[in-house]
Amino acid sequence: MTVTLSPRALMSLLANGPKAMDVLETALTMGLLDALEPGPARLDALAARFEVRTLRLYKFLDCLESLGFVTRGQQGDGLAGTTYRAVPGLRDAVAAVVGPGALERDRDRYPWRLLHGRLAESLRGEVSMSDDDFAWPPKTDAQTADFERSMAVGLGPVTETIRRHADRLWSDRRRLLEVGGGDGTLAAHVLDSTPTLRADVYNLPAVAPLVAATRVERGHPDRLGFVGGDFLTEPLPPGYDALSFVRVLHDWPDEVARRLVEQAYAALEPGGLLLICEEFRTPDRLAMQFFWSYFLIGVDSCVSRLREVEYYTGLLKEVGFERVAVLPGGWELVTAYKPGTAG
């Protein structure tokens, strides 16, 4: 049975957010989550295993239960016999948020504190992020490189989905252009399992050294290339039978997103494959996007909107693509083909 907290209860948790994160980080570093996820685990056994006081652990587990992360079974043999089980996937989720190299840790280094306590002023346009704080699009080579390194941190759901459907995607493809492809990390993942494919990253010239480093680190000296350019001012380069927008289109207004899809149609060879992968809008993903929704209140030049997947499937059909499909995965992958026969 799913239990929805009342607004008052939810606000209590939000008000105590730093304490909740302390509980989660402690449970992760102690190894308690590894013991709870298989479940059921008895309180007395957990206390003995981790050498902690039983009553104090009971209160600690109450904290986890209040967050909805632990379910409590029937209490037997007194308090010590209470059993617990973590919700499936909890350990991996906590590691993704507070573990080493966690996405939220990376986000926290952005200067969000410039808006904290001044949101009303920001909403009125009186407080904004300066180009020195966060420029969109990035204005300097250093800003560009820093942003692309940050984006590589959150590629896990994308690589999982693409790996899952690799045979379907790449079996008859020769050349992939990854538009806005960051430092080449995702392209390298694709090349790892597809020896017949060559991939080029299309990005601002400042990103070239990052892709060069990835090329060496990942061992693809002849198959991972770079094409410098600016898709806001130049057409996409032709000659590819596969082209991808991964975490790109959501940052731009509708008219820019449409123009990029139209450019992709023009650039692709007949029979060419287009892929779109990003955080399509769901309640869960909107929650996980909270940081950027908050931070970008002060950045008018960046749209950063989560669109429903139907927006893209409809747009692709309007532009002329066919065989539009949505493939399941950590993040869904939208695929479509330009009419014609591949050469």
C-alpha positions as CSV (number, residue, x, y, z in Angstrom):
1,M,0.0,0.0,0.0
2,T,1.3,3.4,-1.0
3,V,1.0,6.1,1.8
4,T,1.1,9.7,0.8
5,L,2.2,12.1,3.5
6,S,0.1,15.1,4.4
7,P,1.5,18.5,3.4
8,R,2.2,19.2,7.1
9,A,4.1,16.0,7.5
10,L,6.1,16.5,4.3
11,M,7.0,20.0,5.4
12,S,8.4,18.6,8.7
13,L,10.7,16.4,6.7
14,L,11.7,19.3,4.5
15,A,12.5,21.5,7.5
16,N,14.7,18.8,8.8
17,G,16.4,18.1,5.5
18,P,20.1,18.4,6.7
19,K,19.3,16.0,9.5
20,A,17.7,13.5,7.1
21,M,20.8,13.6,4.9
22,D,23.0,13.0,7.9
23,V,20.9,9.9,8.7
24,L,21.2,8.6,5.1
25,E,24.9,9.3,4.9
26,T,25.5,7.5,8.2
27,A,23.4,4.5,7.1
28,L,25.4,4.3,3.9
29,T,28.9,4.6,5.4
30,M,28.1,2.2,8.3
31,G,27.0,-0.5,5.9
32,L,23.5,-0.5,7.4
33,L,21.8,-0.2,4.1
34,D,23.5,-3.3,2.8
35,A,22.0,-5.2,5.7
36,L,18.6,-3.7,5.5
37,E,17.9,-4.0,1.8
38,P,17.8,-7.9,1.6
39,G,15.7,-7.9,4.8
40,P,14.0,-8.7,7.0
41,A,16.6,-7.8,9.6
42,R,15.9,-8.0,13.3
43,L,16.8,-5.0,15.5
44,D,18.8,-7.0,18.0
45,A,20.8,-8.7,15.3
46,L,21.5,-5.4,13.6
47,A,22.6,-3.8,16.9
48,A,25.0,-6.7,17.6
49,R,26.4,-6.7,14.1
50,F,27.1,-3.0,14.0
51,E,28.0,-2.8,17.7
52,V,25.5,0.0,18.6
53,R,22.9,0.4,21.3
54,T,19.6,-1.3,20.5
55,L,17.3,1.6,21.6
56,R,19.3,4.2,19.8
57,L,19.3,2.1,16.7
58,Y,15.5,1.8,17.0
59,K,15.2,5.6,17.0
60,F,17.6,5.8,14.0
61,L,15.5,3.4,12.1
62,D,12.4,5.5,13.0
63,C,14.1,8.3,11.1
64,L,14.6,6.1,8.0
65,E,11.0,4.9,8.3
66,S,9.6,8.4,8.5
67,L,11.4,9.2,5.2
68,G,9.6,6.2,3.6
69,F,12.8,4.3,3.1
70,V,12.3,1.5,5.5
71,T,9.3,-0.7,6.3
72,R,8.9,-2.1,9.8
73,G,7.5,-5.6,10.3
74,Q,5.7,-7.1,13.3
75,Q,7.4,-6.6,16.6
76,G,8.2,-9.8,18.3
77,D,10.2,-10.7,21.5
78,G,9.8,-7.1,22.6
79,L,11.5,-4.2,21.0
80,A,14.6,-6.1,20.1
81,G,12.6,-8.5,17.8
82,T,11.3,-5.7,15.5
83,T,12.2,-6.5,11.9
84,Y,13.0,-4.0,9.2
85,R,13.5,-4.0,5.4
86,A,14.7,-1.2,3.2
87,V,12.8,-0.3,0.0
88,P,14.4,-1.9,-3.1
89,G,17.2,0.1,-4.6
90,L,17.7,2.3,-1.5
91,R,21.5,1.7,-1.2
92,D,22.2,2.6,-4.8
93,A,20.0,5.7,-4.5
94,V,21.7,7.0,-1.4
95,A,25.1,6.3,-2.9
96,A,24.0,8.4,-6.0
97,V,23.1,11.3,-3.8
98,V,25.7,11.4,-0.9
99,G,28.3,8.8,-2.0
100,P,31.8,9.7,-3.4
101,G,31.4,11.5,-6.7
102,A,27.6,11.9,-6.1
103,L,25.6,14.0,-8.5
104,E,24.2,16.2,-5.7
105,R,27.7,16.8,-4.4
106,D,28.7,18.1,-7.8
107,R,25.6,20.3,-8.0
108,D,26.3,21.8,-4.6
109,R,29.5,23.4,-5.9
110,Y,27.4,25.8,-8.1
111,P,26.8,29.2,-6.5
112,W,23.1,28.6,-5.5
113,R,23.6,30.4,-2.3
114,L,23.5,33.7,-4.2
115,L,19.8,33.2,-4.5
116,H,19.1,31.7,-1.1
117,G,16.9,34.0,0.9
118,R,16.5,36.3,-2.0
119,L,14.1,34.3,-4.2
120,A,11.3,37.0,-4.2
121,E,13.8,39.5,-5.5
122,S,15.0,37.0,-8.1
123,L,11.5,36.3,-9.3
124,R,11.0,40.1,-9.8
125,G,14.3,40.2,-11.8
126,E,16.2,42.2,-9.2
127,V,18.7,39.4,-8.4
128,S,20.3,37.3,-11.1
129,M,23.3,35.1,-11.7
130,S,26.1,37.1,-13.4
131,D,28.1,35.7,-16.2
132,D,31.0,35.2,-13.7
133,D,28.7,33.1,-11.5
134,F,27.1,31.0,-14.2
135,A,27.0,31.9,-17.9
136,W,24.5,30.2,-20.3
137,P,25.7,29.4,-22.8
138,P,29.2,29.3,-21.3
139,K,31.2,32.4,-22.2
140,T,34.7,31.3,-21.6
141,D,36.7,28.2,-22.3
142,A,37.1,27.5,-18.6
143,Q,33.3,27.8,-18.1
144,T,32.6,25.4,-21.0
145,A,35.1,22.8,-19.8
146,D,33.8,23.0,-16.2
147,F,30.2,22.6,-17.4
148,E,31.0,19.6,-19.6
149,R,32.8,17.8,-16.8
150,S,29.8,18.3,-14.5
151,M,27.4,16.9,-17.1
152,A,29.5,13.7,-17.4
153,V,28.8,13.0,-13.8
154,G,25.1,12.3,-14.5
155,L,25.3,10.0,-17.5
156,G,24.6,6.8,-15.6
157,P,20.9,6.4,-16.7
158,V,21.8,7.3,-20.3
159,T,24.6,4.8,-20.6
160,E,22.4,2.1,-19.1
161,T,19.6,2.6,-21.6
162,I,21.9,2.8,-24.6
163,R,23.8,-0.3,-23.5
164,R,20.5,-2.2,-23.1
165,H,19.5,-1.5,-26.7
166,A,23.0,-1.5,-28.3
167,D,22.2,-4.3,-30.8
168,R,19.1,-2.6,-32.0
169,L,20.7,0.8,-32.3
170,W,24.1,0.2,-33.8
171,S,24.1,-3.0,-35.8
172,D,23.9,-1.3,-39.2
173,R,25.4,2.1,-38.3
174,R,28.8,3.4,-39.4
175,R,29.1,7.0,-38.2
176,L,27.6,8.7,-35.2
177,L,27.5,12.4,-34.5
178,E,26.9,13.2,-30.8
179,V,25.6,16.8,-30.8
180,G,26.6,18.6,-27.7
181,G,28.4,15.4,-26.6
182,G,30.3,16.8,-23.6
183,D,33.8,15.4,-23.1
184,G,33.1,12.3,-25.1
185,T,32.4,10.0,-22.2
186,L,29.1,8.8,-23.6
187,A,30.5,8.3,-27.1
188,A,33.3,6.3,-25.5
189,H,30.7,4.0,-23.8
190,V,29.0,3.4,-27.1
191,L,32.3,2.6,-28.8
192,D,33.3,0.2,-26.1
193,S,30.7,-2.3,-27.2
194,T,30.4,-1.4,-30.9
195,P,33.7,-2.0,-32.7
196,T,32.4,-1.2,-36.2
197,L,31.2,2.3,-35.3
198,R,33.0,5.7,-35.4
199,A,31.7,8.5,-33.2
200,D,32.4,12.3,-33.5
201,V,31.5,14.7,-30.7
202,Y,30.1,18.0,-32.0
203,N,30.7,20.8,-29.5
204,L,32.2,24.2,-28.9
205,P,35.9,24.3,-29.8
206,A,36.8,24.8,-26.1
207,V,35.7,21.2,-25.5
208,A,38.3,19.7,-27.9
209,P,41.0,19.1,-25.2
210,L,38.5,17.3,-23.0
211,V,37.5,14.9,-25.8
212,A,41.2,14.4,-26.7
213,A,41.8,13.3,-23.1
214,T,38.8,10.9,-23.1
215,R,40.0,9.5,-26.4
216,V,43.3,8.5,-24.8
217,E,41.9,7.4,-21.5
218,R,39.3,5.2,-23.0
219,G,41.5,3.7,-25.7
220,H,39.7,4.9,-28.9
221,P,42.5,6.8,-30.7
222,D,41.1,6.2,-34.2
223,R,37.3,6.0,-33.6
224,L,36.5,8.9,-31.3
225,G,36.7,12.2,-33.1
226,F,35.8,15.8,-32.5
227,V,34.1,18.4,-34.7
228,G,34.1,22.0,-33.4
229,G,31.1,24.2,-34.0
230,D,28.2,26.1,-32.6
231,F,24.7,24.7,-33.4
232,L,23.1,28.0,-32.5
233,T,24.8,29.7,-35.5
234,E,25.9,26.9,-37.8
235,P,24.2,23.9,-39.5
236,L,25.0,20.5,-38.3
237,P,27.7,18.7,-40.3
238,P,26.4,16.1,-42.8
239,G,27.7,12.6,-43.6
240,Y,26.4,10.7,-40.6
241,D,24.0,7.8,-40.5
242,A,23.3,8.3,-36.8
243,L,22.9,11.5,-34.7
244,S,22.1,12.0,-31.1
245,F,20.9,14.7,-28.8
246,V,21.6,13.6,-25.2
247,R,20.7,16.1,-22.5
248,V,20.7,18.9,-25.0
249,L,17.3,19.9,-26.2
250,H,15.7,20.5,-22.8
251,D,18.0,23.5,-22.2
252,W,16.5,25.5,-25.1
253,P,13.2,27.1,-26.0
254,D,10.7,25.2,-28.3
255,E,11.8,27.1,-31.4
256,V,15.4,26.2,-30.9
257,A,14.6,22.6,-30.1
258,R,12.5,22.4,-33.3
259,R,15.3,24.0,-35.4
260,L,17.9,21.5,-34.1
261,V,15.6,18.6,-35.0
262,E,15.1,20.1,-38.4
263,Q,18.9,20.5,-38.8
264,A,19.3,16.9,-37.8
265,Y,16.9,15.8,-40.4
266,A,18.8,17.7,-43.1
267,A,22.2,16.5,-41.9
268,L,21.4,12.8,-41.7
269,E,21.9,10.4,-44.6
270,P,18.7,8.7,-46.0
271,G,17.7,6.0,-43.5
272,G,19.7,7.8,-40.8
273,L,18.9,7.2,-37.1
274,L,18.1,10.1,-34.7
275,L,18.3,9.5,-30.9
276,I,17.0,11.8,-28.2
277,C,17.6,11.0,-24.5
278,E,17.1,13.2,-21.5
279,E,15.0,13.4,-18.3
280,F,11.5,13.3,-19.8
281,R,9.0,14.8,-17.4
282,T,7.6,12.6,-14.6
283,P,7.0,13.4,-10.9
284,D,10.2,11.6,-9.9
285,R,12.4,13.3,-12.4
286,L,10.9,16.7,-11.6
287,A,11.9,16.1,-8.0
288,M,15.4,15.0,-9.0
289,Q,15.7,18.2,-11.1
290,F,14.9,20.4,-8.1
291,F,18.4,21.8,-7.8
292,W,18.4,23.1,-11.4
293,S,14.9,24.4,-11.2
294,Y,15.9,26.4,-8.2
295,F,19.3,27.5,-9.4
296,L,18.2,28.5,-12.8
297,I,15.5,30.8,-11.5
298,G,18.3,33.4,-11.7
299,V,19.4,32.6,-15.3
300,D,16.9,33.8,-17.9
301,S,19.1,32.6,-20.8
302,C,18.7,28.9,-19.9
303,V,15.2,27.3,-20.3
304,S,16.1,24.0,-18.7
305,R,12.6,22.6,-18.8
306,L,11.6,18.9,-18.5
307,R,9.3,18.1,-21.4
308,E,7.0,15.2,-21.7
309,V,8.2,12.5,-24.0
310,E,5.2,13.0,-26.2
311,Y,6.5,16.5,-27.1
312,Y,9.4,14.9,-28.9
313,T,7.6,12.0,-30.5
314,G,5.1,14.5,-32.0
315,L,7.9,16.9,-33.1
316,L,9.8,14.2,-34.9
317,K,6.7,13.1,-36.9
318,E,6.0,16.8,-37.8
319,V,9.5,17.3,-39.1
320,G,9.3,14.1,-41.3
321,F,10.9,11.3,-39.3
322,E,9.3,7.9,-39.4
323,R,9.3,4.7,-37.2
324,V,9.3,6.9,-34.1
325,A,9.6,4.8,-31.0
326,V,10.3,5.1,-27.2
327,L,12.7,2.5,-25.8
328,P,12.6,1.8,-22.1
329,G,15.5,2.2,-19.7
330,G,16.8,4.4,-16.8
331,W,15.9,7.3,-19.0
332,E,13.7,6.4,-22.0
333,L,15.3,6.7,-25.4
334,V,13.4,8.2,-28.4
335,T,14.5,6.9,-31.7
336,A,13.4,7.9,-35.2
337,Y,14.6,7.4,-38.8
338,K,14.9,9.7,-41.8
339,P,13.0,8.2,-44.7
340,G,15.0,6.4,-47.4
341,T,17.5,3.6,-47.5
342,A,20.9,3.8,-45.8
343,G,23.8,3.8,-48.2
